Amino acid sequence: LPLGLKQALEKGDCVLFLGAGIGYHYKRPDGTSAPDGNKLVEEIIDHFKLDIAPTDLPRVAQLAELRSSRPALDAVIKKSLANLEPDEHIRWLTTFRWRAIFTTNYDMGLERAYKLNENPPQKAIPIGVTADLVYTDTYVDVPIFHLHGSPFNPIPSPIVITQADYTRYQENREMVWNRLKNDSATSTILYVGYSGRDPNWQLVVEEVAREFLPSRPPAAYRIDPFADPLDVELHQEVRRIETL
């Protein structure tokens, strides 16, 4: 591991940021892997019989809402991501002490992983909107911030999925996003489960980067086993994000 990341992990001063790419490591009750963004698009198209070619998730979700209803769309997402069981790799993540965990995922698979850990170093505290914020002591707690909401208990909140949602994605979450900006300035961030061109990830990274203009944000890291060399160079030189 790079020295900066290794030291942050050892000190419990690393922030974990999880994306939909980790869905392969969650199993649904029927034994299939949890969907990533592309698979979720296919499931929405099939369920609502949209008869369109797959495209990005916000566009497809917007069309599904238009042709059906928002409650129907939310029900499909909730059913698709319900009762996920994490594999040993996800459970391994719960053996580290994190300063905080952020995710754009809607599921509660990571919280489930913490429950399966017989001796976790921290207690998982899920947070979806500002109203969910509670005091956490990182020596015993790890807040898990669902930046795009979650349909599941104990933090049911509006999910950010359609094009219209993304125009107001920070509604009721301003203090949650402020926490992300503060942690970005004072901690080492490790991104897992995002491709270099994932729009959700790019939105988060650019939101953070704006706070540091005209300087660049602190060094961060991302794990991408299928990284594009061009993305690797751009992220390193422009955003100070090293790809592992």
Accessible surface in RSA format (square Angstrom, percent):
REM  Atomic radii and reference values for relative SASA: ProtOr
REM  Chains: A
REM  Algorithm: Lee & Richards
REM  Probe-radius: 1.40
REM  Slices: 20
REM RES _ NUM      All-atoms   Total-Side   Main-Chain    Non-polar    All polar
REM                ABS   REL    ABS   REL    ABS   REL    ABS   REL    ABS   REL
RES LEU A   1   143.02  79.7  73.17  52.3  69.85 175.6  80.03  56.2  63.00 169.5
RES PRO A   2    33.84  24.7  20.87  19.0  12.97  47.1  33.17  27.4   0.68   4.2
RES LEU A   3   122.34  68.1 113.00  80.8   9.34  23.5 114.55  80.5   7.79  21.0
RES GLY A   4    34.97  43.1   0.00   N/A  34.97  43.1  25.87  71.0   9.10  20.4
RES LEU A   5     2.07   1.2   2.07   1.5   0.00   0.0   2.07   1.5   0.00   0.0
RES LYS A   6   100.32  48.9 100.06  61.4   0.25   0.6  42.54  38.3  57.78  61.5
RES GLN A   7    85.36  47.7  84.49  61.7   0.86   2.1  18.26  38.9  67.10  50.9
RES ALA A   8     5.24   4.8   3.99   6.2   1.25   2.8   4.83   6.8   0.41   1.1
RES LEU A   9    25.98  14.5  17.15  12.3   8.84  22.2  17.35  12.2   8.63  23.2
RES GLU A  10   124.55  71.5  84.66  64.0  39.90  95.0  47.15  91.2  77.41  63.2
RES LYS A  11   149.52  72.9 115.73  71.0  33.78  80.4  73.54  66.2  75.98  80.9
RES GLY A  12    12.68  15.6   0.00   N/A  12.68  15.6   1.33   3.7  11.35  25.4
RES ASP A  13    45.42  31.8  44.84  44.6   0.57   1.4   9.81  23.1  35.61  35.5
RES CYS A  14     0.00   0.0   0.00   0.0   0.00   0.0   0.00   0.0   0.00   0.0
RES VAL A  15     0.00   0.0   0.00   0.0   0.00   0.0   0.00   0.0   0.00   0.0
RES LEU A  16     0.17   0.1   0.17   0.1   0.00   0.0   0.17   0.1   0.00   0.0
RES PHE A  17     0.15   0.1   0.15   0.1   0.00   0.0   0.15   0.1   0.00   0.0
RES LEU A  18     2.84   1.6   2.84   2.0   0.00   0.0   2.84   2.0   0.00   0.0
RES GLY A  19     0.00   0.0   0.00   N/A   0.00   0.0   0.00   0.0   0.00   0.0
RES ALA A  20    35.77  32.9  30.77  47.5   5.00  11.4  34.39  48.4   1.39   3.7
RES GLY A  21    45.04  55.5   0.00   N/A  45.04  55.5  22.05  60.5  22.99  51.5
RES ILE A  22     7.71   4.4   6.86   5.1   0.85   2.0   7.71   5.6   0.00   0.0
RES GLY A  23     4.64   5.7   0.00   N/A   4.64   5.7   4.58  12.6   0.06   0.1
RES TYR A  24   156.42  73.0 149.11  84.8   7.31  19.0 101.98  76.6  54.43  67.1
RES HIS A  25    49.49  27.1  48.87  34.0   0.63   1.6  23.39  24.1  26.11  30.4
RES TYR A  26     3.07   1.4   3.07   1.7   0.00   0.0   1.31   1.0   1.76   2.2
RES LYS A  27    89.56  43.7  88.95  54.6   0.61   1.5  62.66  56.4  26.91  28.7
RES ARG A  28    38.29  16.1  32.46  16.5   5.83  13.9  10.31  14.1  27.98  17.0
RES PRO A  29   106.30  77.5  61.47  56.0  44.84 163.0  75.02  61.9  31.28 194.4
RES ASP A  30   108.28  75.8  69.15  68.8  39.13  92.5  50.37 118.5  57.91  57.8
RES GLY A  31    48.18  59.4   0.00   N/A  48.18  59.4  31.71  87.0  16.47  36.9
RES THR A  32    64.54  45.9  58.44  59.2   6.10  14.5  64.54  86.7   0.00   0.0
RES SER A  33    34.59  29.2  24.26  32.4  10.33  23.8  17.69  37.7  16.89  23.7
RES ALA A  34     7.98   7.3   2.01   3.1   5.97  13.6   2.01   2.8   5.97  15.8
RES PRO A  35    10.68   7.8   0.02   0.0  10.66  38.8   1.77   1.5   8.91  55.4
RES ASP A  36    61.07  42.8  57.72  57.4   3.35   7.9  17.02  40.1  44.05  43.9
RES GLY A  37    27.49  33.9   0.00   N/A  27.49  33.9  23.96  65.8   3.52   7.9
RES ASN A  38   115.28  79.5 111.22 107.5   4.06   9.8  24.07  57.9  91.20  88.2
RES LYS A  39    93.43  45.6  91.52  56.2   1.90   4.5  45.79  41.2  47.64  50.7
RES LEU A  40     8.80   4.9   8.80   6.3   0.00   0.0   8.80   6.2   0.00   0.0
RES VAL A  41     2.87   1.9   2.87   2.6   0.00   0.0   2.87   2.5   0.00   0.0
RES GLU A  42    83.44  47.9  77.91  58.9   5.53  13.2  23.91  46.2  59.53  48.6
RES GLU A  43    36.05  20.7  29.65  22.4   6.40  15.2  26.65  51.5   9.40   7.7
RES ILE A  44     0.00   0.0   0.00   0.0   0.00   0.0   0.00   0.0   0.00   0.0
RES ILE A  45    22.03  12.5  21.41  16.0   0.62   1.5  21.41  15.4   0.62   1.7
RES ASP A  46   110.90  77.7  99.94  99.5  10.96  25.9  25.06  59.0  85.83  85.6
RES HIS A  47   105.16  57.5  86.37  60.0  18.79  48.1  52.75  54.4  52.41  61.0
RES PHE A  48    34.69  17.4  12.83   7.9  21.86  56.9  17.92  10.9  16.77  48.0
RES LYS A  49   172.07  83.9 148.28  91.0  23.78  56.6 114.94 103.5  57.13  60.9
RES LEU A  50     2.41   1.3   0.44   0.3   1.97   4.9   0.47   0.3   1.94   5.2
RES ASP A  51   139.62  97.8 109.61 109.1  30.01  71.0  38.45  90.5 101.17 100.9
RES ILE A  52    57.55  32.7  37.66  28.1  19.89  47.9  46.82  33.7  10.73  29.1
RES ALA A  53    80.02  73.6  61.53  95.0  18.49  42.1  66.99  94.3  13.03  34.5
RES PRO A  54    90.47  65.9  67.94  61.9  22.53  81.9  68.11  56.2  22.36 138.9
RES THR A  55    49.21  35.0  29.80  30.2  19.40  46.2  33.11  44.5  16.09  24.3
RES ASP A  56    60.87  42.6  48.17  47.9  12.70  30.0  38.56  90.8  22.31  22.2
RES LEU A  57    25.19  14.0  21.69  15.5   3.50   8.8  21.69  15.2   3.50   9.4
RES PRO A  58    23.43  17.1  23.43  21.4   0.00   0.0  23.43  19.3   0.00   0.0
RES ARG A  59   127.73  53.6 121.75  62.1   5.98  14.2  22.02  30.1 105.71  64.1
RES VAL A  60     0.63   0.4   0.00   0.0   0.63   1.5   0.63   0.5   0.00   0.0
RES ALA A  61     0.00   0.0   0.00   0.0   0.00   0.0   0.00   0.0   0.00   0.0
RES GLN A  62    45.87  25.6  45.87  33.5   0.00   0.0  25.62  54.5  20.24  15.4
RES LEU A  63    39.96  22.3  37.32  26.7   2.65   6.7  39.59  27.8   0.38   1.0
RES ALA A  64     0.03   0.0   0.00   0.0   0.03   0.1   0.03   0.0   0.00   0.0
RES GLU A  65    42.36  24.3  36.70  27.8   5.66  13.5  13.75  26.6  28.61  23.4
RES LEU A  66   142.00  79.1 114.90  82.2  27.10  68.1 120.78  84.8  21.22  57.1
RES ARG A  67   145.88  61.3 106.15  54.1  39.73  94.6  46.20  63.1  99.68  60.4
RES SER A  68    56.73  47.9  24.32  32.5  32.41  74.7  15.13  32.2  41.60  58.3
RES SER A  69    44.81  37.9  39.84  53.2   4.97  11.5  35.17  74.9   9.64  13.5
RES ARG A  70    52.93  22.2  49.42  25.2   3.51   8.4  37.95  51.9  14.99   9.1
RES PRO A  71   100.11  73.0  89.31  81.4  10.80  39.3  95.74  79.0   4.37  27.1
RES ALA A  72    31.32  28.8  22.24  34.3   9.07  20.6  29.94  42.2   1.38   3.7
RES LEU A  73     0.00   0.0   0.00   0.0   0.00   0.0   0.00   0.0   0.00   0.0
RES ASP A  74    44.74  31.3  44.08  43.9   0.67   1.6  18.77  44.2  25.97  25.9
RES ALA A  75    59.30  54.5  47.69  73.6  11.61  26.4  55.11  77.6   4.19  11.1
RES VAL A  76    17.03  11.2  13.63  12.3   3.40   8.2  16.14  14.0   0.89   2.4
RES ILE A  77     0.00   0.0   0.00   0.0   0.00   0.0   0.00   0.0   0.00   0.0
RES LYS A  78    97.33  47.5  97.33  59.7   0.00   0.0  47.93  43.1  49.40  52.6
RES LYS A  79   176.14  85.9 157.83  96.8  18.32  43.6 106.46  95.8  69.68  74.2
RES SER A  80     9.14   7.7   2.87   3.8   6.27  14.4   8.90  18.9   0.24   0.3
RES LEU A  81    12.23   6.8   9.81   7.0   2.42   6.1   9.81   6.9   2.42   6.5
RES ALA A  82    25.34  23.3  23.89  36.9   1.46   3.3  23.94  33.7   1.40   3.7
RES ASN A  83   117.27  80.9  93.35  90.2  23.92  57.6  28.82  69.4  88.45  85.5
RES LEU A  84     8.18   4.6   1.03   0.7   7.15  18.0   1.03   0.7   7.15  19.3
RES GLU A  85    74.29  42.7  73.01  55.2   1.28   3.0  45.13  87.3  29.16  23.8
RES PRO A  86     5.09   3.7   0.00   0.0   5.09  18.5   0.07   0.1   5.02  31.2
RES ASP A  87    32.39  22.7  25.88  25.8   6.50  15.4  22.73  53.5   9.66   9.6
RES GLU A  88   102.50  58.8  97.38  73.7   5.11  12.2  46.67  90.3  55.82  45.6
RES HIS A  89    97.64  53.4  95.06  66.1   2.57   6.6  55.27  57.0  42.37  49.3
RES ILE A  90     3.82   2.2   3.82   2.8   0.00   0.0   3.82   2.7   0.00   0.0
RES ARG A  91    88.92  37.3  86.98  44.3   1.94   4.6  17.21  23.5  71.71  43.5
RES TRP A  92   149.61  60.0 145.20  70.3   4.40  10.3 125.45  66.9  24.15  39.2
RES LEU A  93    19.16  10.7  18.87  13.5   0.29   0.7  18.96  13.3   0.20   0.5
RES THR A  94     0.12   0.1   0.05   0.1   0.07   0.2   0.12   0.2   0.00   0.0
RES THR A  95    77.96  55.4  54.21  55.0  23.74  56.6  49.47  66.4  28.49  43.1
RES PHE A  96    50.04  25.0  46.91  29.1   3.14   8.2  50.04  30.3   0.00   0.0
RES ARG A  97    85.63  36.0  80.58  41.1   5.06  12.0  26.24  35.9  59.40  36.0
RES TRP A  98     2.64   1.1   2.48   1.2   0.16   0.4   2.24   1.2   0.39   0.6
RES ARG A  99    67.04  28.1  67.04  34.2   0.00   0.0   9.34  12.8  57.70  35.0
RES ALA A 100     0.00   0.0   0.00   0.0   0.00   0.0   0.00   0.0   0.00   0.0
RES ILE A 101     0.63   0.4   0.63   0.5   0.00   0.0   0.63   0.5   0.00   0.0
RES PHE A 102     0.00   0.0   0.00   0.0   0.00   0.0   0.00   0.0   0.00   0.0
RES THR A 103     5.86   4.2   5.86   5.9   0.00   0.0   5.30   7.1   0.56   0.8
RES THR A 104     7.51   5.3   2.21   2.2   5.30  12.6   0.00   0.0   7.51  11.4
RES ASN A 105    15.72  10.8  11.94  11.5   3.78   9.1   9.39  22.6   6.33   6.1
RES TYR A 106    13.81   6.4  12.84   7.3   0.98   2.5  10.18   7.7   3.63   4.5
RES ASP A 107    13.78   9.7  11.82  11.8   1.96   4.6   0.00   0.0  13.78  13.7
RES MET A 108    30.55  15.8  24.43  16.2   6.12  14.6  25.85  22.0   4.70   6.2
RES GLY A 109     1.17   1.4   0.00   N/A   1.17   1.4   0.70   1.9   0.46   1.0
RES LEU A 110     9.14   5.1   8.69   6.2   0.45   1.1   8.69   6.1   0.45   1.2
RES GLU A 111    12.13   7.0  11.00   8.3   1.13   2.7  10.21  19.8   1.91   1.6
RES ARG A 112    90.07  37.8  87.66  44.7   2.41   5.7  24.40  33.3  65.67  39.8
RES ALA A 113     0.00   0.0   0.00   0.0   0.00   0.0   0.00   0.0   0.00   0.0
RES TYR A 114    10.79   5.0   6.90   3.9   3.89  10.1   6.69   5.0   4.10   5.1
RES LYS A 115   165.27  80.6 131.87  80.9  33.40  79.5  81.35  73.2  83.92  89.4
RES LEU A 116    63.58  35.4  42.31  30.3  21.27  53.5  45.35  31.8  18.23  49.1
RES ASN A 117    28.98  20.0  16.98  16.4  12.00  28.9  10.14  24.4  18.83  18.2
RES GLU A 118   178.67 102.6 138.19 104.5  40.48  96.4  59.93 115.9 118.74  96.9
RES ASN A 119   129.97  89.6 116.45 112.5  13.52  32.6  28.17  67.8 101.80  98.4
RES PRO A 120    48.76  35.5  32.67  29.8  16.09  58.5  32.67  27.0  16.09 100.0
RES PRO A 121    38.12  27.8  19.03  17.3  19.09  69.4  29.50  24.4   8.63  53.6
RES GLN A 122     3.72   2.1   0.00   0.0   3.72   8.9   3.57   7.6   0.15   0.1
RES LYS A 123   137.25  67.0 131.52  80.7   5.73  13.7  80.60  72.5  56.65  60.3
RES ALA A 124    18.09  16.6   5.40   8.3  12.69  28.9   5.40   7.6  12.69  33.6
RES ILE A 125    31.05  17.7  31.05  23.1   0.00   0.0  31.05  22.4   0.00   0.0
RES PRO A 126    23.64  17.2  17.74  16.2   5.90  21.5  17.74  14.6   5.90  36.7
RES ILE A 127     1.40   0.8   1.40   1.0   0.00   0.0   1.40   1.0   0.00   0.0
RES GLY A 128     0.00   0.0   0.00   N/A   0.00   0.0   0.00   0.0   0.00   0.0
RES VAL A 129    21.08  13.9  21.08  19.1   0.00   0.0  21.08  18.3   0.00   0.0
RES THR A 130    39.40  28.0  34.93  35.4   4.48  10.7  33.11  44.5   6.30   9.5
RES ALA A 131    95.69  88.0  54.99  84.9  40.69  92.6  66.49  93.6  29.20  77.3
RES ASP A 132    38.50  27.0  27.28  27.2  11.22  26.5   8.22  19.3  30.29  30.2
RES LEU A 133    52.86  29.4  32.70  23.4  20.16  50.7  32.83  23.1  20.03  53.9
RES VAL A 134    88.95  58.5  67.98  61.5  20.98  50.6  78.26  68.0  10.69  29.0
RES TYR A 135   191.68  89.5 160.66  91.4  31.02  80.7 135.44 101.8  56.24  69.3
RES THR A 136    21.14  15.0   5.71   5.8  15.42  36.8   0.71   1.0  20.42  30.9
RES ASP A 137    50.59  35.4  47.81  47.6   2.79   6.6   9.63  22.7  40.97  40.9
RES THR A 138    46.05  32.7  43.76  44.4   2.28   5.4  17.53  23.5  28.52  43.1
RES TYR A 139   162.94  76.1 156.80  89.2   6.13  16.0 109.23  82.1  53.71  66.2
RES VAL A 140    87.00  57.2  81.80  74.1   5.20  12.5  83.28  72.4   3.72  10.1
RES ASP A 141    24.04  16.8  24.04  23.9   0.00   0.0   0.11   0.3  23.93  23.9
RES VAL A 142     0.00   0.0   0.00   0.0   0.00   0.0   0.00   0.0   0.00   0.0
RES PRO A 143     0.43   0.3   0.43   0.4   0.00   0.0   0.43   0.4   0.00   0.0
RES ILE A 144     0.59   0.3   0.59   0.4   0.00   0.0   0.59   0.4   0.00   0.0
RES PHE A 145     0.45   0.2   0.45   0.3   0.00   0.0   0.45   0.3   0.00   0.0
RES HIS A 146     2.57   1.4   2.57   1.8   0.00   0.0   2.57   2.6   0.00   0.0
RES LEU A 147     0.00   0.0   0.00   0.0   0.00   0.0   0.00   0.0   0.00   0.0
RES HIS A 148     0.17   0.1   0.17   0.1   0.00   0.0   0.00   0.0   0.17   0.2
RES GLY A 149     0.00   0.0   0.00   N/A   0.00   0.0   0.00   0.0   0.00   0.0
RES SER A 150     0.00   0.0   0.00   0.0   0.00   0.0   0.00   0.0   0.00   0.0
RES PRO A 151    21.73  15.8  10.70   9.8  11.03  40.1  15.95  13.2   5.77  35.9
RES PHE A 152    25.08  12.5  24.07  14.9   1.01   2.6  25.08  15.2   0.00   0.0
RES ASN A 153   120.68  83.2 102.99  99.5  17.68  42.6  27.23  65.5  93.45  90.3
RES PRO A 154    97.11  70.8  70.90  64.6  26.21  95.3  75.46  62.3  21.65 134.5
RES ILE A 155     9.24   5.3   7.08   5.3   2.16   5.2   9.24   6.7   0.00   0.0
RES PRO A 156    84.95  61.9  61.59  56.1  23.35  84.9  62.15  51.3  22.80 141.7
RES SER A 157    14.47  12.2   1.32   1.8  13.15  30.3   7.99  17.0   6.48   9.1
RES PRO A 158    97.87  71.3  85.92  78.3  11.95  43.4  97.06  80.1   0.82   5.1
RES ILE A 159     7.31   4.2   2.81   2.1   4.51  10.9   2.81   2.0   4.50  12.2
RES VAL A 160     5.24   3.4   5.24   4.7   0.00   0.0   5.24   4.5   0.00   0.0
RES ILE A 161     0.53   0.3   0.00   0.0   0.53   1.3   0.28   0.2   0.25   0.7
RES THR A 162     0.37   0.3   0.37   0.4   0.00   0.0   0.00   0.0   0.37   0.6
RES GLN A 163    87.26  48.8  81.82  59.8   5.45  13.0  26.18  55.7  61.09  46.3
RES ALA A 164    35.27  32.4  29.09  44.9   6.17  14.0  34.90  49.1   0.37   1.0
RES ASP A 165    11.31   7.9   9.88   9.8   1.43   3.4   3.13   7.4   8.18   8.2
RES TYR A 166    42.02  19.6  33.10  18.8   8.92  23.2  30.72  23.1  11.29  13.9
RES THR A 167   115.12  81.9  75.40  76.4  39.72  94.7  72.84  97.8  42.28  63.9
RES ARG A 168   117.82  49.5 105.90  54.0  11.92  28.4  37.46  51.2  80.36  48.7
RES TYR A 169    26.22  12.2  25.16  14.3   1.06   2.8  19.94  15.0   6.28   7.7
RES GLN A 170    47.43  26.5  42.48  31.0   4.94  11.8  21.63  46.0  25.80  19.6
RES GLU A 171   100.41  57.6  89.22  67.5  11.19  26.6  42.48  82.2  57.93  47.3
RES ASN A 172   108.21  74.6  87.87  84.9  20.34  49.0  21.52  51.8  86.69  83.8
RES ARG A 173     9.07   3.8   9.07   4.6   0.00   0.0   0.00   0.0   9.07   5.5
RES GLU A 174   116.88  67.1 116.29  88.0   0.59   1.4  34.42  66.6  82.46  67.3
RES MET A 175   111.18  57.6 106.54  70.5   4.64  11.0  82.53  70.2  28.65  38.0
RES VAL A 176     0.00   0.0   0.00   0.0   0.00   0.0   0.00   0.0   0.00   0.0
RES TRP A 177     0.40   0.2   0.40   0.2   0.00   0.0   0.40   0.2   0.00   0.0
RES ASN A 178    60.59  41.8  59.81  57.8   0.78   1.9  18.04  43.4  42.55  41.1
RES ARG A 179    61.46  25.8  59.13  30.1   2.33   5.6  25.79  35.2  35.67  21.6
RES LEU A 180     0.33   0.2   0.33   0.2   0.00   0.0   0.33   0.2   0.00   0.0
RES LYS A 181    38.70  18.9  34.77  21.3   3.94   9.4  13.57  12.2  25.14  26.8
RES ASN A 182    93.59  64.5  90.65  87.6   2.94   7.1  22.55  54.3  71.04  68.7
RES ASP A 183     3.03   2.1   3.03   3.0   0.00   0.0   0.00   0.0   3.03   3.0
RES SER A 184     5.34   4.5   2.07   2.8   3.27   7.5   2.13   4.5   3.21   4.5
RES ALA A 185    50.46  46.4  29.23  45.1  21.23  48.3  29.23  41.2  21.23  56.2
RES THR A 186    82.91  59.0  58.18  59.0  24.73  58.9  66.76  89.7  16.15  24.4
RES SER A 187    10.19   8.6   0.00   0.0  10.19  23.5   4.93  10.5   5.26   7.4
RES THR A 188    26.77  19.0  25.81  26.2   0.95   2.3   1.34   1.8  25.43  38.4
RES ILE A 189     6.29   3.6   6.06   4.5   0.22   0.5   6.06   4.4   0.22   0.6
RES LEU A 190    11.06   6.2  11.06   7.9   0.00   0.0  11.06   7.8   0.00   0.0
RES TYR A 191     7.77   3.6   6.99   4.0   0.77   2.0   0.74   0.6   7.03   8.7
RES VAL A 192    24.09  15.9  23.94  21.7   0.15   0.4  24.09  20.9   0.00   0.0
RES GLY A 193    14.99  18.5   0.00   N/A  14.99  18.5  10.34  28.4   4.65  10.4
RES TYR A 194     9.35   4.4   2.18   1.2   7.17  18.7   4.18   3.1   5.17   6.4
RES SER A 195    63.44  53.6  55.01  73.4   8.43  19.4  45.56  97.0  17.88  25.1
RES GLY A 196     4.26   5.3   0.00   N/A   4.26   5.3   0.27   0.7   3.99   8.9
RES ARG A 197   160.43  67.4 145.74  74.3  14.69  35.0  57.75  78.9 102.67  62.2
RES ASP A 198    28.34  19.9  24.91  24.8   3.43   8.1   5.02  11.8  23.32  23.3
RES PRO A 199    85.55  62.4  78.88  71.9   6.67  24.3  80.63  66.6   4.92  30.6
RES ASN A 200    32.77  22.6  32.47  31.4   0.30   0.7   0.35   0.8  32.42  31.3
RES TRP A 201     0.70   0.3   0.70   0.3   0.00   0.0   0.70   0.4   0.00   0.0
RES GLN A 202    59.08  33.0  58.75  42.9   0.33   0.8  10.38  22.1  48.70  36.9
RES LEU A 203    51.66  28.8  46.74  33.4   4.92  12.4  51.16  35.9   0.50   1.4
RES VAL A 204     0.32   0.2   0.32   0.3   0.00   0.0   0.32   0.3   0.00   0.0
RES VAL A 205     5.98   3.9   4.84   4.4   1.15   2.8   5.23   4.5   0.76   2.1
RES GLU A 206    64.37  37.0  64.37  48.7   0.01   0.0  31.07  60.1  33.31  27.2
RES GLU A 207    13.94   8.0  13.72  10.4   0.22   0.5   0.00   0.0  13.94  11.4
RES VAL A 208     7.88   5.2   7.88   7.1   0.00   0.0   7.88   6.8   0.00   0.0
RES ALA A 209    16.66  15.3  16.15  24.9   0.51   1.2  16.25  22.9   0.41   1.1
RES ARG A 210   130.06  54.6 115.77  59.0  14.29  34.0  54.76  74.8  75.30  45.6
RES GLU A 211    99.53  57.1  67.00  50.7  32.52  77.4  12.50  24.2  87.03  71.1
RES PHE A 212    43.28  21.7  34.23  21.2   9.04  23.5  39.08  23.7   4.20  12.0
RES LEU A 213   125.01  69.6 100.88  72.2  24.13  60.7 100.98  70.9  24.03  64.7
RES PRO A 214   139.13 101.4 109.44  99.8  29.69 107.9 113.00  93.3  26.14 162.4
RES SER A 215    72.72  61.4  62.41  83.3  10.31  23.8  34.75  74.0  37.97  53.2
RES ARG A 216   114.24  48.0  97.20  49.6  17.03  40.6  41.59  56.8  72.65  44.0
RES PRO A 217    15.66  11.4  15.66  14.3   0.00   0.0  15.66  12.9   0.00   0.0
RES PRO A 218    45.72  33.3  37.18  33.9   8.54  31.1  40.93  33.8   4.79  29.8
RES ALA A 219    43.45  40.0  34.67  53.5   8.78  20.0  34.67  48.8   8.78  23.3
RES ALA A 220     8.69   8.0   8.15  12.6   0.54   1.2   8.15  11.5   0.54   1.4
RES TYR A 221    18.65   8.7  18.65  10.6   0.00   0.0   2.91   2.2  15.74  19.4
RES ARG A 222     1.75   0.7   1.75   0.9   0.00   0.0   1.44   2.0   0.31   0.2
RES ILE A 223    73.84  42.0  69.80  52.0   4.05   9.7  69.80  50.3   4.05  11.0
RES ASP A 224    18.84  13.2  12.39  12.3   6.46  15.3   1.03   2.4  17.81  17.8
RES PRO A 225   108.28  78.9  68.29  62.3  39.99 145.4  81.06  66.9  27.22 169.2
RES PHE A 226   184.19  92.2 154.93  96.0  29.26  76.1 163.60  99.2  20.60  58.9
RES ALA A 227    33.10  30.4   9.55  14.7  23.55  53.6   9.87  13.9  23.24  61.6
RES ASP A 228    49.75  34.9  42.87  42.7   6.88  16.3  12.56  29.6  37.20  37.1
RES PRO A 229   110.59  80.6 100.65  91.8   9.94  36.1 105.27  86.9   5.32  33.1
RES LEU A 230   112.15  62.5 106.41  76.1   5.75  14.4 110.32  77.5   1.83   4.9
RES ASP A 231    15.67  11.0  15.59  15.5   0.08   0.2   0.70   1.7  14.97  14.9
RES VAL A 232    49.63  32.7  49.63  44.9   0.00   0.0  49.63  43.1   0.00   0.0
RES GLU A 233   107.29  61.6 102.42  77.5   4.87  11.6  30.15  58.3  77.14  63.0
RES LEU A 234    80.06  44.6  80.05  57.3   0.01   0.0  80.06  56.2   0.00   0.0
RES HIS A 235     4.40   2.4   4.40   3.1   0.00   0.0   4.40   4.5   0.00   0.0
RES GLN A 236    72.54  40.6  71.09  52.0   1.45   3.4  23.60  50.2  48.94  37.1
RES GLU A 237   109.71  63.0  98.29  74.4  11.42  27.2  31.64  61.2  78.07  63.7
RES VAL A 238    86.62  57.0  75.61  68.4  11.01  26.5  79.17  68.8   7.45  20.2
RES ARG A 239    41.33  17.4  40.21  20.5   1.12   2.7   3.60   4.9  37.73  22.9
RES ARG A 240    87.33  36.7  85.35  43.5   1.98   4.7   6.35   8.7  80.98  49.1
RES ILE A 241     5.26   3.0   5.26   3.9   0.00   0.0   5.26   3.8   0.00   0.0
RES GLU A 242    64.98  37.3  64.72  49.0   0.26   0.6  16.42  31.8  48.56  39.6
RES THR A 243    24.82  17.7   4.58   4.6  20.24  48.2   4.58   6.2  20.24  30.6
RES LEU A 244    65.62  36.5  29.12  20.8  36.50  91.7  62.79  44.1   2.83   7.6
END  Absolute sums over single chains surface
CHAIN  1 A    12238.1      10139.7       2098.5       6891.6       5346.5
END  Absolute sums over all chains
TOTAL         12238.1      10139.7       2098.5       6891.6       5346.5
